[in-house]
Amino acid sequence: MRKCYSDGLGRNASLTGRVVVRFVIERDGSVSRVRDDGSTMPDPVVTECVLKSFYEIRFPKPENGIVTVVYPIKFEPG
């Protein structure tokens, strides 16, 4: 995610915004069904990059089945 934002800063040094990610943690701890849930990031390339990066994350297996998460991430320079 840091690289996504860094690349965005290369295009706009004052880039600021939030990426709100909705995703599902499956029974095995893998991530599925990642989507934007109301992001304010003005650079859509950063948003898409952050969303895609969630597929690489592994979580501990949820105790009670699958879990849906909404996770806001605020990005600002410096």
Rosetta blueprint (number, residue, H / E / L):
1 M L
2 R H
3 K H
4 C H
5 Y H
6 S H
7 D H
8 G H
9 L H
10 G H
11 R H
12 N L
13 A L
14 S L
15 L L
16 T L
17 G E
18 R E
19 V E
20 V E
21 V E
22 R E
23 F E
24 V E
25 I E
26 E L
27 R L
28 D L
29 G L
30 S L
31 V E
32 S E
33 R E
34 V E
35 R E
36 D E
37 D L
38 G L
39 S L
40 T L
41 M L
42 P L
43 D L
44 P H
45 V H
46 V H
47 T H
48 E H
49 C H
50 V H
51 L H
52 K H
53 S H
54 F H
55 Y H
56 E H
57 I L
58 R L
59 F L
60 P L
61 K L
62 P L
63 E L
64 N L
65 G L
66 I L
67 V E
68 T E
69 V E
70 V E
71 Y E
72 P E
73 I E
74 K E
75 F E
76 E L
77 P L
78 G L
